[in-house]
Amino acid sequence: MAHHKSAKKRIRQDERKRLHNRYYKKSARTAIRKLRDLEDRSEAEKQLPQLFSMIDRLAKRNLWHQNKANNLKSGLAEHVNRLG
């Protein structure tokens, strides 16, 4: 257990950040899952820019590695292009 006032504050801040980050990561994963389940190409193309923005934000905040973000975006774009 922390003994210093600053260490206790850091623990409180870290917990808030952890919950905040978890929310945005989970939202992005859910959006990715929904995009992959879509059958309609026009609908998928509408959602793709918003999803790319979410992924880029997570990479910018170092919640996901930049390479992971790039690989996800590439795979999703490929998926949308394959739709009929």
Residue pairs with C-beta under 8 A, 6 or more apart in sequence:
2 8
2 10
2 11
21 61
21 63
24 54
24 57
24 58
24 63
25 58
25 63
25 64
27 54
28 51
28 54
28 55
28 58
31 47
31 50
31 51
31 54
32 51
32 72
32 76
34 47
35 44
35 47
35 48
35 51
35 76
35 79
35 80
36 76
36 79
38 44
38 47
38 83
39 83
39 84
40 83
41 80
41 83
41 84
44 79
44 80
44 83
45 80
48 76
48 77
48 80
51 76
52 73
52 76
55 64
55 69
55 72
55 73
56 69
58 64
58 69
59 65
59 66
59 68
59 69
59 70
64 72
